[in-house]
């Protein structure tokens, strides 16, 4: 019954608050500056699709020509990170009050799953042996029936075949899959955004810097969206926006609906 609710229920989070997905993009190699943050709730198939879409939206995607057809080429192989997403929801510990988390940093993508490896599996074994010990038998069986997973433990092999530099870690009570991003700025010279961030830290609060990073990432972001991402009410958001405008850091162009923000510095 529990597996059916999580897999097919209209609102699984009503019964299982931990059946959700949390995603965030960070401006640097650590979590000090958040650019975007979103939470998703729904059945597991919906959450898997949203995780894939969120990653594709927030990593670099190039292109190649296949004859006359354009083919998108993400900097991290799509099959590899989708397999890691599916594994996270299939094998996570649903007894832990936590969500599957997607964390996108400047240099890497992390897919974090509550619960350590199950049974007597170790990171060395999952890297070198095609074995799988399933914590959630019913969920794994349904995923196999819809061709999301194999019964033969090929998921890790697929990930490593597509992305050989993938790392697997166990930290606290989390199992983490780490993909290295390929289009990292290689120059040692600071980007304009990094220079601005250093300057802002001298005059702005952490909350104001966080709001500013979100505006840079999405100039059309609304006050309501800022409120939801930052976790404070809209009136508090407006006070921070007023401060940024008074300091001549941002300005609003166009109407409340249909307009956009401009960063002046």
C-alpha positions in Angstrom: 0.0 0.0 0.0 2.8 2.5 0.9 4.6 1.8 -2.3 1.4 2.3 -4.3 0.8 5.7 -2.7 4.3 6.9 -3.4 4.2 5.6 -7.0 0.7 6.4 -8.1 -1.0 8.6 -5.5 -2.3 12.1 -6.5 -0.7 13.7 -3.5 1.8 11.3 -1.9 3.3 14.0 0.3 0.0 14.2 2.2 0.8 10.8 3.6 4.6 10.8 3.3 6.0 14.3 3.7 9.5 13.0 2.7 8.3 11.9 -0.7 9.6 15.0 -2.4 12.4 16.5 -4.4 14.5 19.5 -3.5 16.7 21.2 -6.0 19.2 24.1 -5.8 21.8 25.9 -7.9 24.8 27.5 -6.2 27.0 30.3 -7.5 30.3 28.8 -6.4 31.9 25.5 -5.4 30.1 25.6 -2.0 26.7 26.4 -0.7 27.4 30.0 0.4 25.5 31.7 -2.4 22.2 30.2 -3.6 21.1 31.2 -7.1 17.9 29.2 -7.3 16.0 26.8 -5.1 12.8 24.8 -5.8 10.8 22.0 -4.1 8.7 19.5 -6.0 6.0 17.2 -4.7 4.2 14.4 -6.5 4.5 10.7 -7.4 7.9 9.2 -8.1 7.6 9.3 -11.9 6.8 13.0 -11.8 9.7 13.7 -9.4 12.1 11.9 -11.6 11.0 13.9 -14.6 11.3 17.2 -12.7 14.8 16.3 -11.5 15.9 15.6 -15.0 14.3 18.8 -16.4 15.9 20.9 -13.5 19.4 19.6 -14.2 19.1 20.2 -18.0 17.8 23.7 -17.3 20.8 24.6 -15.1 23.8 23.0 -16.7 25.4 23.9 -20.0 23.9 22.2 -23.1 25.9 22.3 -26.4 24.9 20.9 -29.7 26.1 18.7 -32.6 24.8 18.0 -36.1 23.5 14.6 -37.0 23.0 15.0 -40.7 20.8 18.1 -40.9 19.3 17.5 -37.4 20.5 19.4 -34.4 21.2 17.2 -31.3 21.5 18.7 -27.9 24.6 17.6 -25.9 24.6 18.3 -22.2 27.9 18.8 -20.5 27.0 15.8 -18.3 25.6 12.7 -20.1 21.9 12.7 -19.8 21.6 8.9 -19.5 24.1 8.9 -16.7 22.5 11.5 -14.5 19.0 10.2 -15.2 20.1 6.7 -14.0 21.5 8.3 -10.9 18.2 10.1 -10.3 16.2 6.9 -10.7 18.6 5.0 -8.4 18.1 7.7 -5.8 14.3 7.3 -5.7 14.4 3.6 -6.1 16.9 2.8 -3.3 16.6 5.6 -0.9 15.5 5.0 2.7 11.9 6.3 3.0 12.1 5.9 6.7 14.3 9.0 6.9 12.6 12.4 7.0 14.5 13.8 4.2 14.1 14.3 0.4 16.1 13.4 -2.6 18.3 16.5 -3.3 19.8 17.9 -6.5 22.6 20.3 -5.9 24.3 22.0 -8.8 27.5 23.8 -8.1 29.9 25.7 -10.3 32.1 22.6 -10.8 29.9 19.6 -10.2 26.4 18.1 -9.9 25.4 16.1 -6.8 22.5 13.8 -6.5 21.9 13.1 -2.8 19.8 10.2 -1.6 18.8 9.6 2.0 20.1 6.3 3.3 23.5 4.6 3.0 24.1 1.6 0.7 21.8 -1.3 1.6 22.8 -4.7 2.8 26.6 -5.5 2.7 27.2 -3.3 -0.4 30.2 -1.0 -0.4 31.2 1.7 -2.9 34.1 -0.6 -4.1 31.6 -3.4 -4.8 29.1 -1.3 -6.7 31.9 0.1 -8.8 33.5 -3.2 -9.6 30.7 -5.8 -9.5 27.4 -5.9 -11.3 25.3 -6.5 -8.2 22.4 -4.8 -6.6 20.7 -5.2 -3.2 17.3 -3.6 -3.2 15.9 -1.8 -0.2 12.5 -1.2 -1.7 11.4 -4.3 -3.5 8.0 -3.2 -4.7 9.3 0.2 -6.1 12.2 -1.6 -7.8 9.8 -4.1 -9.3 7.6 -1.4 -10.8 10.6 0.5 -12.1 11.8 -2.7 -13.8 8.3 -3.3 -15.3 8.4 0.2 -16.9 12.0 -0.3 -18.0 13.4 2.3 -15.6 15.9 -0.1 -14.0 17.5 -3.5 -14.7 17.3 -6.5 -12.4 21.0 -7.2 -13.0 22.5 -4.2 -11.3 23.7 -2.5 -14.5 22.9 1.1 -13.3 26.3 1.9 -11.9 28.0 0.3 -14.9 26.0 2.5 -17.2 26.8 5.6 -15.2 30.5 4.9 -15.3 30.5 4.0 -19.0 28.9 7.3 -19.8 30.8 9.4 -17.2 33.9 7.6 -16.0 34.9 10.3 -13.6 31.7 9.9 -11.5 32.3 9.7 -7.8 30.2 7.9 -5.2 30.3 9.0 -1.5 28.6 8.2 1.7 28.3 11.3 3.9 26.5 11.1 7.3 23.3 9.3 6.3 23.4 10.3 2.6 24.5 8.4 -0.5 25.8 10.9 -3.0 26.6 10.6 -6.7 28.9 13.3 -8.0 29.3 14.3 -11.6 32.0 16.7 -12.6 31.0 19.6 -14.8 33.0 19.9 -18.0 32.5 23.6 -19.0 34.2 25.2 -16.0 35.8 28.6 -16.6 39.5 27.7 -16.8 40.9 31.2 -16.6 42.2 32.3 -13.2 40.9 35.8 -13.8 37.8 36.5 -11.8 34.5 36.8 -13.8 32.5 40.0 -13.5 30.0 38.2 -11.3 32.7 37.0 -8.9 34.1 40.6 -8.6 30.6 41.9 -8.0 30.0 39.3 -5.3 33.1 40.3 -3.5 32.1 44.0 -3.6 28.5 43.2 -2.5 29.7 41.3 0.5 31.0 44.6 1.9 27.8 46.5 1.7 24.9 44.0 1.5 23.5 41.4 3.8 23.6 37.7 2.8 19.9 37.7 2.2 20.3 40.7 -0.2 23.1 38.9 -2.0 21.0 35.8 -2.3 18.2 37.8 -3.9 20.6 39.6 -6.2 22.0 36.2 -7.4 18.5 35.0 -8.2 17.7 38.2 -10.2 20.9 37.7 -12.2 20.0 34.2 -13.0 16.4 35.1 -13.9 15.7 38.8 -14.6 12.0 38.1 -14.9 11.7 36.5 -11.4 8.7 37.8 -9.5 8.5 38.9 -5.9 6.3 35.9 -5.2 8.9 33.5 -6.7 11.7 35.3 -4.7 9.6 34.9 -1.5 9.1 31.1 -2.2 12.8 30.5 -3.0 14.2 32.6 -0.1 11.6 31.5 2.4 10.5 34.9 3.7 7.2 36.8 3.1 6.7 39.1 0.1 6.8 42.3 2.2 10.2 41.4 3.5 11.3 40.7 0.0 10.1 44.1 -1.1 12.2 45.8 1.7 15.3 44.1 0.4 14.4 45.1 -3.2 14.0 48.7 -2.1 17.4 48.6 -0.5 19.0 47.3 -3.7 17.2 50.0 -5.7 18.3 52.8 -3.3 21.9 51.6 -3.6 21.5 51.8 -7.5 22.3 48.1 -7.8 19.1 47.1 -9.6 16.2 48.8 -11.3 12.8 47.6 -12.5 12.0 48.0 -16.2 8.4 47.7 -17.4 5.2 46.8 -15.4 5.0 44.5 -12.5 3.7 41.8 -14.9 5.7 41.5 -18.0 8.6 43.6 -16.8 12.1 42.6 -15.7 15.0 43.5 -13.4 18.3 45.1 -14.6 21.5 44.9 -12.6 23.1 48.3 -13.0 26.7 47.5 -11.8 
